[in-house]
Amino acid sequence: MNAHILKSLPDFLAVLSLDEEPMGLFYTDQRPFEGFSPKPIDLPTREKEVRNEID
């Protein structure tokens, strides 16, 4: 990235009311060669909360 863009980036983020640079994502039907993703986990539900099964 060139120096002019880096110098003006904090002012641009302030105009957008952002504390940090946004992260970009994209979706595709093909798995990336060197990509990563979170491991699947058992998500909390209302029923589990009622049964007090959520820590």
CHARMM-style PDB file with segment names, atoms N, HN, CA, C and O in Angstrom:
ATOM      1  N   MET     1       0.857  -1.172   0.000  1.00  0.00      PROA
ATOM      2  CA  MET     1       0.000   0.000   0.000  1.00  0.00      PROA
ATOM      3  C   MET     1       0.902   1.233   0.000  1.00  0.00      PROA
ATOM      4  O   MET     1       1.928   1.259   0.679  1.00  0.00      PROA
ATOM      5  N   ASN     2       0.516   2.242  -0.758  1.00  0.00      PROA
ATOM      6  HN  ASN     2      -0.318   2.221  -1.310  1.00  0.00      PROA
ATOM      7  CA  ASN     2       1.419   3.395  -0.842  1.00  0.00      PROA
ATOM      8  C   ASN     2       1.305   4.298   0.390  1.00  0.00      PROA
ATOM      9  O   ASN     2       0.329   4.226   1.136  1.00  0.00      PROA
ATOM     10  N   ALA     3       2.299   5.132   0.587  1.00  0.00      PROA
ATOM     11  HN  ALA     3       3.092   5.191  -0.020  1.00  0.00      PROA
ATOM     12  CA  ALA     3       2.413   5.960   1.788  1.00  0.00      PROA
ATOM     13  C   ALA     3       1.248   6.944   1.922  1.00  0.00      PROA
ATOM     14  O   ALA     3       0.794   7.212   3.035  1.00  0.00      PROA
ATOM     15  N   HSD     4       0.765   7.479   0.814  1.00  0.00      PROA
ATOM     16  HN  HSD     4       1.133   7.262  -0.090  1.00  0.00      PROA
ATOM     17  CA  HSD     4      -0.343   8.442   0.872  1.00  0.00      PROA
ATOM     18  C   HSD     4      -1.604   7.792   1.450  1.00  0.00      PROA
ATOM     19  O   HSD     4      -2.295   8.385   2.277  1.00  0.00      PROA
ATOM     20  N   ILE     5      -1.887   6.586   1.009  1.00  0.00      PROA
ATOM     21  HN  ILE     5      -1.324   6.104   0.337  1.00  0.00      PROA
ATOM     22  CA  ILE     5      -3.070   5.877   1.521  1.00  0.00      PROA
ATOM     23  C   ILE     5      -2.899   5.567   3.000  1.00  0.00      PROA
ATOM     24  O   ILE     5      -3.829   5.765   3.781  1.00  0.00      PROA
ATOM     25  N   LEU     6      -1.728   5.087   3.397  1.00  0.00      PROA
ATOM     26  HN  LEU     6      -0.972   4.926   2.762  1.00  0.00      PROA
ATOM     27  CA  LEU     6      -1.491   4.774   4.809  1.00  0.00      PROA
ATOM     28  C   LEU     6      -1.591   6.011   5.698  1.00  0.00      PROA
ATOM     29  O   LEU     6      -2.064   5.931   6.831  1.00  0.00      PROA
ATOM     30  N   LYS     7      -1.143   7.156   5.179  1.00  0.00      PROA
ATOM     31  HN  LYS     7      -0.759   7.221   4.258  1.00  0.00      PROA
ATOM     32  CA  LYS     7      -1.196   8.387   5.957  1.00  0.00      PROA
ATOM     33  C   LYS     7      -2.636   8.866   6.150  1.00  0.00      PROA
ATOM     34  O   LYS     7      -2.976   9.368   7.221  1.00  0.00      PROA
ATOM     35  N   SER     8      -3.479   8.720   5.140  1.00  0.00      PROA
ATOM     36  HN  SER     8      -3.203   8.311   4.269  1.00  0.00      PROA
ATOM     37  CA  SER     8      -4.850   9.214   5.233  1.00  0.00      PROA
ATOM     38  C   SER     8      -5.825   8.187   5.807  1.00  0.00      PROA
ATOM     39  O   SER     8      -6.984   8.520   6.056  1.00  0.00      PROA
ATOM     40  N   LEU     9      -5.387   6.957   6.021  1.00  0.00      PROA
ATOM     41  HN  LEU     9      -4.445   6.687   5.819  1.00  0.00      PROA
ATOM     42  CA  LEU     9      -6.275   5.905   6.518  1.00  0.00      PROA
ATOM     43  C   LEU     9      -6.902   6.218   7.883  1.00  0.00      PROA
ATOM     44  O   LEU     9      -8.104   5.999   8.037  1.00  0.00      PROA
ATOM     45  N   PRO    10      -6.162   6.715   8.882  1.00  0.00      PROA
ATOM     46  CA  PRO    10      -6.800   7.020  10.171  1.00  0.00      PROA
ATOM     47  C   PRO    10      -7.946   8.038  10.063  1.00  0.00      PROA
ATOM     48  O   PRO    10      -8.966   7.898  10.738  1.00  0.00      PROA
ATOM     49  N   ASP    11      -7.776   9.052   9.222  1.00  0.00      PROA
ATOM     50  HN  ASP    11      -6.948   9.166   8.674  1.00  0.00      PROA
ATOM     51  CA  ASP    11      -8.845  10.040   9.034  1.00  0.00      PROA
ATOM     52  C   ASP    11     -10.065   9.402   8.366  1.00  0.00      PROA
ATOM     53  O   ASP    11     -11.204   9.682   8.739  1.00  0.00      PROA
ATOM     54  N   PHE    12      -9.818   8.554   7.391  1.00  0.00      PROA
ATOM     55  HN  PHE    12      -8.893   8.326   7.088  1.00  0.00      PROA
ATOM     56  CA  PHE    12     -10.911   7.855   6.707  1.00  0.00      PROA
ATOM     57  C   PHE    12     -11.685   6.964   7.675  1.00  0.00      PROA
ATOM     58  O   PHE    12     -12.916   6.958   7.661  1.00  0.00      PROA
ATOM     59  N   LEU    13     -10.979   6.218   8.509  1.00  0.00      PROA
ATOM     60  HN  LEU    13      -9.979   6.224   8.521  1.00  0.00      PROA
ATOM     61  CA  LEU    13     -11.642   5.353   9.491  1.00  0.00      PROA
ATOM     62  C   LEU    13     -12.430   6.175  10.508  1.00  0.00      PROA
ATOM     63  O   LEU    13     -13.497   5.750  10.952  1.00  0.00      PROA
ATOM     64  N   ALA    14     -11.922   7.331  10.876  1.00  0.00      PROA
ATOM     65  HN  ALA    14     -11.056   7.676  10.515  1.00  0.00      PROA
ATOM     66  CA  ALA    14     -12.639   8.202  11.813  1.00  0.00      PROA
ATOM     67  C   ALA    14     -13.949   8.693  11.207  1.00  0.00      PROA
ATOM     68  O   ALA    14     -14.962   8.764  11.902  1.00  0.00      PROA
ATOM     69  N   VAL    15     -13.940   9.032   9.922  1.00  0.00      PROA
ATOM     70  HN  VAL    15     -13.117   8.975   9.357  1.00  0.00      PROA
ATOM     71  CA  VAL    15     -15.168   9.461   9.242  1.00  0.00      PROA
ATOM     72  C   VAL    15     -16.206   8.337   9.261  1.00  0.00      PROA
ATOM     73  O   VAL    15     -17.403   8.591   9.397  1.00  0.00      PROA
ATOM     74  N   LEU    16     -15.742   7.104   9.125  1.00  0.00      PROA
ATOM     75  HN  LEU    16     -14.770   6.898   9.015  1.00  0.00      PROA
ATOM     76  CA  LEU    16     -16.643   5.949   9.147  1.00  0.00      PROA
ATOM     77  C   LEU    16     -16.994   5.489  10.556  1.00  0.00      PROA
ATOM     78  O   LEU    16     -17.776   4.554  10.728  1.00  0.00      PROA
ATOM     79  N   SER    17     -16.421   6.138  11.560  1.00  0.00      PROA
ATOM     80  HN  SER    17     -15.786   6.897  11.420  1.00  0.00      PROA
ATOM     81  CA  SER    17     -16.617   5.773  12.980  1.00  0.00      PROA
ATOM     82  C   SER    17     -16.129   4.354  13.268  1.00  0.00      PROA
ATOM     83  O   SER    17     -16.764   3.610  14.015  1.00  0.00      PROA
ATOM     84  N   LEU    18     -14.998   3.988  12.667  1.00  0.00      PROA
ATOM     85  HN  LEU    18     -14.483   4.593  12.060  1.00  0.00      PROA
ATOM     86  CA  LEU    18     -14.406   2.671  12.896  1.00  0.00      PROA
ATOM     87  C   LEU    18     -13.149   2.816  13.742  1.00  0.00      PROA
ATOM     88  O   LEU    18     -12.365   3.744  13.548  1.00  0.00      PROA
ATOM     89  N   ASP    19     -12.961   1.890  14.685  1.00  0.00      PROA
ATOM     90  HN  ASP    19     -13.598   1.135  14.843  1.00  0.00      PROA
ATOM     91  CA  ASP    19     -11.767   1.891  15.523  1.00  0.00      PROA
ATOM     92  C   ASP    19     -10.601   1.154  14.861  1.00  0.00      PROA
ATOM     93  O   ASP    19      -9.442   1.374  15.215  1.00  0.00      PROA
ATOM     94  N   GLU    20     -10.907   0.285  13.907  1.00  0.00      PROA
ATOM     95  HN  GLU    20     -11.848   0.106  13.619  1.00  0.00      PROA
ATOM     96  CA  GLU    20      -9.868  -0.484  13.230  1.00  0.00      PROA
ATOM     97  C   GLU    20     -10.296  -0.756  11.797  1.00  0.00      PROA
ATOM     98  O   GLU    20     -11.449  -0.531  11.428  1.00  0.00      PROA
ATOM     99  N   GLU    21      -9.364  -1.238  11.000  1.00  0.00      PROA
ATOM    100  HN  GLU    21      -8.427  -1.421  11.299  1.00  0.00      PROA
ATOM    101  CA  GLU    21      -9.671  -1.529   9.599  1.00  0.00      PROA
ATOM    102  C   GLU    21     -10.667  -2.688   9.506  1.00  0.00      PROA
ATOM    103  O   GLU    21     -10.545  -3.658  10.254  1.00  0.00      PROA
ATOM    104  N   PRO    22     -11.639  -2.605   8.613  1.00  0.00      PROA
ATOM    105  CA  PRO    22     -12.586  -3.710   8.451  1.00  0.00      PROA
ATOM    106  C   PRO    22     -11.915  -4.925   7.810  1.00  0.00      PROA
ATOM    107  O   PRO    22     -10.927  -4.795   7.087  1.00  0.00      PROA
ATOM    108  N   MET    23     -12.460  -6.085   8.081  1.00  0.00      PROA
ATOM    109  HN  MET    23     -13.263  -6.191   8.668  1.00  0.00      PROA
ATOM    110  CA  MET    23     -11.927  -7.317   7.507  1.00  0.00      PROA
ATOM    111  C   MET    23     -12.829  -7.729   6.352  1.00  0.00      PROA
ATOM    112  O   MET    23     -14.053  -7.678   6.471  1.00  0.00      PROA
ATOM    113  N   GLY    24     -12.247  -8.127   5.261  1.00  0.00      PROA
ATOM    114  HN  GLY    24     -11.253  -8.168   5.164  1.00  0.00      PROA
ATOM    115  CA  GLY    24     -13.018  -8.544   4.092  1.00  0.00      PROA
ATOM    116  C   GLY    24     -13.125 -10.059   4.010  1.00  0.00      PROA
ATOM    117  O   GLY    24     -12.169 -10.774   4.313  1.00  0.00      PROA
ATOM    118  N   LEU    25     -14.277 -10.540   3.604  1.00  0.00      PROA
ATOM    119  HN  LEU    25     -15.054  -9.960   3.358  1.00  0.00      PROA
ATOM    120  CA  LEU    25     -14.533 -11.963   3.413  1.00  0.00      PROA
ATOM    121  C   LEU    25     -15.147 -12.172   2.041  1.00  0.00      PROA
ATOM    122  O   LEU    25     -15.777 -11.271   1.489  1.00  0.00      PROA
ATOM    123  N   PHE    26     -14.964 -13.351   1.501  1.00  0.00      PROA
ATOM    124  HN  PHE    26     -14.452 -14.083   1.950  1.00  0.00      PROA
ATOM    125  CA  PHE    26     -15.653 -13.698   0.284  1.00  0.00      PROA
ATOM    126  C   PHE    26     -16.001 -15.175   0.330  1.00  0.00      PROA
ATOM    127  O   PHE    26     -15.359 -15.948   1.041  1.00  0.00      PROA
ATOM    128  N   TYR    27     -17.000 -15.560  -0.416  1.00  0.00      PROA
ATOM    129  HN  TYR    27     -17.521 -14.932  -0.994  1.00  0.00      PROA
ATOM    130  CA  TYR    27     -17.482 -16.938  -0.443  1.00  0.00      PROA
ATOM    131  C   TYR    27     -17.323 -17.513  -1.841  1.00  0.00      PROA
ATOM    132  O   TYR    27     -17.454 -16.812  -2.844  1.00  0.00      PROA
ATOM    133  N   THR    28     -17.036 -18.810  -1.879  1.00  0.00      PROA
ATOM    134  HN  THR    28     -16.930 -19.380  -1.064  1.00  0.00      PROA
ATOM    135  CA  THR    28     -16.881 -19.500  -3.144  1.00  0.00      PROA
ATOM    136  C   THR    28     -17.299 -20.961  -2.961  1.00  0.00      PROA
ATOM    137  O   THR    28     -17.349 -21.459  -1.837  1.00  0.00      PROA
ATOM    138  N   ASP    29     -17.594 -21.630  -4.047  1.00  0.00      PROA
ATOM    139  HN  ASP    29     -17.554 -21.225  -4.961  1.00  0.00      PROA
ATOM    140  CA  ASP    29     -17.956 -23.046  -3.986  1.00  0.00      PROA
ATOM    141  C   ASP    29     -16.726 -23.945  -3.933  1.00  0.00      PROA
ATOM    142  O   ASP    29     -16.851 -25.145  -3.686  1.00  0.00      PROA
ATOM    143  N   GLN    30     -15.551 -23.389  -4.159  1.00  0.00      PROA
ATOM    144  HN  GLN    30     -15.450 -22.415  -4.359  1.00  0.00      PROA
ATOM    145  CA  GLN    30     -14.321 -24.171  -4.143  1.00  0.00      PROA
ATOM    146  C   GLN    30     -13.567 -23.948  -2.834  1.00  0.00      PROA
ATOM    147  O   GLN    30     -13.444 -22.817  -2.365  1.00  0.00      PROA
ATOM    148  N   ARG    31     -13.060 -25.040  -2.247  1.00  0.00      PROA
ATOM    149  HN  ARG    31     -13.160 -25.959  -2.628  1.00  0.00      PROA
ATOM    150  CA  ARG    31     -12.284 -24.919  -1.022  1.00  0.00      PROA
ATOM    151  C   ARG    31     -10.934 -24.270  -1.332  1.00  0.00      PROA
ATOM    152  O   ARG    31     -10.309 -24.617  -2.333  1.00  0.00      PROA
ATOM    153  N   PRO    32     -10.478 -23.346  -0.505  1.00  0.00      PROA
ATOM    154  CA  PRO    32      -9.180 -22.724  -0.747  1.00  0.00      PROA
ATOM    155  C   PRO    32      -8.042 -23.703  -0.464  1.00  0.00      PROA
ATOM    156  O   PRO    32      -8.149 -24.554   0.419  1.00  0.00      PROA
ATOM    157  N   PHE    33      -6.974 -23.575  -1.207  1.00  0.00      PROA
ATOM    158  HN  PHE    33      -6.887 -22.884  -1.924  1.00  0.00      PROA
ATOM    159  CA  PHE    33      -5.831 -24.464  -1.054  1.00  0.00      PROA
ATOM    160  C   PHE    33      -5.209 -24.318   0.335  1.00  0.00      PROA
ATOM    161  O   PHE    33      -4.897 -25.323   0.975  1.00  0.00      PROA
ATOM    162  N   GLU    34      -5.024 -23.096   0.807  1.00  0.00      PROA
ATOM    163  HN  GLU    34      -5.277 -22.280   0.287  1.00  0.00      PROA
ATOM    164  CA  GLU    34      -4.385 -22.858   2.100  1.00  0.00      PROA
ATOM    165  C   GLU    34      -5.299 -22.097   3.052  1.00  0.00      PROA
ATOM    166  O   GLU    34      -4.814 -21.343   3.895  1.00  0.00      PROA
ATOM    167  N   GLY    35      -6.607 -22.277   2.933  1.00  0.00      PROA
ATOM    168  HN  GLY    35      -7.002 -22.889   2.248  1.00  0.00      PROA
ATOM    169  CA  GLY    35      -7.544 -21.557   3.780  1.00  0.00      PROA
ATOM    170  C   GLY    35      -7.762 -22.237   5.123  1.00  0.00      PROA
ATOM    171  O   GLY    35      -7.256 -23.331   5.373  1.00  0.00      PROA
ATOM    172  N   PHE    36      -8.516 -21.579   5.969  1.00  0.00      PROA
ATOM    173  HN  PHE    36      -8.928 -20.691   5.766  1.00  0.00      PROA
ATOM    174  CA  PHE    36      -8.855 -22.145   7.263  1.00  0.00      PROA
ATOM    175  C   PHE    36     -10.262 -21.720   7.640  1.00  0.00      PROA
ATOM    176  O   PHE    36     -10.786 -20.742   7.105  1.00  0.00      PROA
ATOM    177  N   SER    37     -10.868 -22.445   8.549  1.00  0.00      PROA
ATOM    178  HN  SER    37     -10.443 -23.239   8.983  1.00  0.00      PROA
ATOM    179  CA  SER    37     -12.193 -22.098   9.059  1.00  0.00      PROA
ATOM    180  C   SER    37     -12.326 -22.658  10.459  1.00  0.00      PROA
ATOM    181  O   SER    37     -11.591 -23.577  10.820  1.00  0.00      PROA
ATOM    182  N   PRO    38     -13.242 -22.132  11.260  1.00  0.00      PROA
ATOM    183  CA  PRO    38     -13.415 -22.645  12.618  1.00  0.00      PROA
ATOM    184  C   PRO    38     -13.946 -24.076  12.597  1.00  0.00      PROA
ATOM    185  O   PRO    38     -14.670 -24.472  11.684  1.00  0.00      PROA
ATOM    186  N   LYS    39     -13.577 -24.836  13.612  1.00  0.00      PROA
ATOM    187  HN  LYS    39     -12.989 -24.514  14.354  1.00  0.00      PROA
ATOM    188  CA  LYS    39     -14.075 -26.194  13.728  1.00  0.00      PROA
ATOM    189  C   LYS    39     -15.537 -26.155  14.177  1.00  0.00      PROA
ATOM    190  O   LYS    39     -15.911 -25.294  14.972  1.00  0.00      PROA
ATOM    191  N   PRO    40     -16.366 -27.075  13.679  1.00  0.00      PROA
ATOM    192  CA  PRO    40     -17.762 -27.102  14.101  1.00  0.00      PROA
ATOM    193  C   PRO    40     -17.876 -27.402  15.598  1.00  0.00      PROA
ATOM    194  O   PRO    40     -17.146 -28.235  16.135  1.00  0.00      PROA
ATOM    195  N   ILE    41     -18.793 -26.718  16.250  1.00  0.00      PROA
ATOM    196  HN  ILE    41     -19.387 -26.042  15.814  1.00  0.00      PROA
ATOM    197  CA  ILE    41     -19.024 -26.945  17.675  1.00  0.00      PROA
ATOM    198  C   ILE    41     -20.514 -27.104  17.927  1.00  0.00      PROA
ATOM    199  O   ILE    41     -21.337 -26.772  17.074  1.00  0.00      PROA
ATOM    200  N   ASP    42     -20.849 -27.606  19.087  1.00  0.00      PROA
ATOM    201  HN  ASP    42     -20.180 -27.876  19.780  1.00  0.00      PROA
ATOM    202  CA  ASP    42     -22.236 -27.740  19.506  1.00  0.00      PROA
ATOM    203  C   ASP    42     -22.714 -26.374  19.998  1.00  0.00      PROA
ATOM    204  O   ASP    42     -22.262 -25.900  21.040  1.00  0.00      PROA
ATOM    205  N   LEU    43     -23.606 -25.754  19.272  1.00  0.00      PROA
ATOM    206  HN  LEU    43     -23.973 -26.139  18.426  1.00  0.00      PROA
ATOM    207  CA  LEU    43     -24.035 -24.394  19.586  1.00  0.00      PROA
ATOM    208  C   LEU    43     -25.072 -24.373  20.706  1.00  0.00      PROA
ATOM    209  O   LEU    43     -25.841 -25.322  20.863  1.00  0.00      PROA
ATOM    210  N   PRO    44     -25.094 -23.289  21.486  1.00  0.00      PROA
ATOM    211  CA  PRO    44     -26.113 -23.172  22.530  1.00  0.00      PROA
ATOM    212  C   PRO    44     -27.496 -22.952  21.928  1.00  0.00      PROA
ATOM    213  O   PRO    44     -27.635 -22.327  20.877  1.00  0.00      PROA
ATOM    214  N   THR    45     -28.499 -23.464  22.594  1.00  0.00      PROA
ATOM    215  HN  THR    45     -28.386 -23.972  23.448  1.00  0.00      PROA
ATOM    216  CA  THR    45     -29.894 -23.282  22.174  1.00  0.00      PROA
ATOM    217  C   THR    45     -30.729 -22.871  23.383  1.00  0.00      PROA
ATOM    218  O   THR    45     -30.281 -22.968  24.526  1.00  0.00      PROA
ATOM    219  N   ARG    46     -31.915 -22.423  23.120  1.00  0.00      PROA
ATOM    220  HN  ARG    46     -32.279 -22.344  22.192  1.00  0.00      PROA
ATOM    221  CA  ARG    46     -32.834 -22.049  24.202  1.00  0.00      PROA
ATOM    222  C   ARG    46     -33.156 -23.261  25.068  1.00  0.00      PROA
ATOM    223  O   ARG    46     -33.233 -23.150  26.292  1.00  0.00      PROA
ATOM    224  N   GLU    47     -33.344 -24.409  24.442  1.00  0.00      PROA
ATOM    225  HN  GLU    47     -33.282 -24.500  23.448  1.00  0.00      PROA
ATOM    226  CA  GLU    47     -33.669 -25.628  25.189  1.00  0.00      PROA
ATOM    227  C   GLU    47     -32.530 -26.025  26.132  1.00  0.00      PROA
ATOM    228  O   GLU    47     -32.779 -26.421  27.271  1.00  0.00      PROA
ATOM    229  N   LYS    48     -31.291 -25.922  25.667  1.00  0.00      PROA
ATOM    230  HN  LYS    48     -31.089 -25.601  24.742  1.00  0.00      PROA
ATOM    231  CA  LYS    48     -30.143 -26.236  26.518  1.00  0.00      PROA
ATOM    232  C   LYS    48     -30.050 -25.251  27.685  1.00  0.00      PROA
ATOM    233  O   LYS    48     -29.688 -25.628  28.800  1.00  0.00      PROA
ATOM    234  N   GLU    49     -30.378 -23.998  27.420  1.00  0.00      PROA
ATOM    235  HN  GLU    49     -30.672 -23.691  26.515  1.00  0.00      PROA
ATOM    236  CA  GLU    49     -30.365 -22.988  28.481  1.00  0.00      PROA
ATOM    237  C   GLU    49     -31.402 -23.319  29.544  1.00  0.00      PROA
ATOM    238  O   GLU    49     -31.118 -23.220  30.738  1.00  0.00      PROA
ATOM    239  N   VAL    50     -32.597 -23.711  29.125  1.00  0.00      PROA
ATOM    240  HN  VAL    50     -32.828 -23.792  28.155  1.00  0.00      PROA
ATOM    241  CA  VAL    50     -33.666 -24.066  30.068  1.00  0.00      PROA
ATOM    242  C   VAL    50     -33.248 -25.270  30.918  1.00  0.00      PROA
ATOM    243  O   VAL    50     -33.552 -25.323  32.110  1.00  0.00      PROA
ATOM    244  N   ARG    51     -32.543 -26.245  30.300  1.00  0.00      PROA
ATOM    245  HN  ARG    51     -32.296 -26.202  29.332  1.00  0.00      PROA
ATOM    246  CA  ARG    51     -32.097 -27.437  31.027  1.00  0.00      PROA
ATOM    247  C   ARG    51     -30.807 -27.185  31.796  1.00  0.00      PROA
ATOM    248  O   ARG    51     -30.262 -28.106  32.405  1.00  0.00      PROA
ATOM    249  N   ASN    52     -30.307 -25.940  31.776  1.00  0.00      PROA
ATOM    250  HN  ASN    52     -30.750 -25.192  31.281  1.00  0.00      PROA
ATOM    251  CA  ASN    52     -29.091 -25.540  32.475  1.00  0.00      PROA
ATOM    252  C   ASN    52     -27.881 -26.346  32.012  1.00  0.00      PROA
ATOM    253  O   ASN    52     -27.031 -26.715  32.822  1.00  0.00      PROA
ATOM    254  N   GLU    53     -27.805 -26.622  30.703  1.00  0.00      PROA
ATOM    255  HN  GLU    53     -28.496 -26.322  30.045  1.00  0.00      PROA
ATOM    256  CA  GLU    53     -26.718 -27.389  30.126  1.00  0.00      PROA
ATOM    257  C   GLU    53     -25.632 -26.501  29.512  1.00  0.00      PROA
ATOM    258  O   GLU    53     -24.685 -27.005  28.906  1.00  0.00      PROA
ATOM    259  N   ILE    54     -25.765 -25.208  29.664  1.00  0.00      PROA
ATOM    260  HN  ILE    54     -26.534 -24.798  30.156  1.00  0.00      PROA
ATOM    261  CA  ILE    54     -24.812 -24.269  29.077  1.00  0.00      PROA
ATOM    262  C   ILE    54     -23.992 -23.664  30.181  1.00  0.00      PROA
ATOM    263  O   ILE    54     -24.522 -23.178  31.180  1.00  0.00      PROA
ATOM    264  N   ASP    55     -22.658 -23.700  29.987  1.00  0.00      PROA
ATOM    265  HN  ASP    55     -22.228 -24.095  29.175  1.00  0.00      PROA
ATOM    266  CA  ASP    55     -21.755 -23.130  30.979  1.00  0.00      PROA
ATOM    267  C   ASP    55     -21.568 -21.660  30.709  1.00  0.00      PROA
ATOM    268  OT1 ASP    55     -20.838 -20.986  31.436  1.00  0.00      PROA
TER     269      ASP     55
END
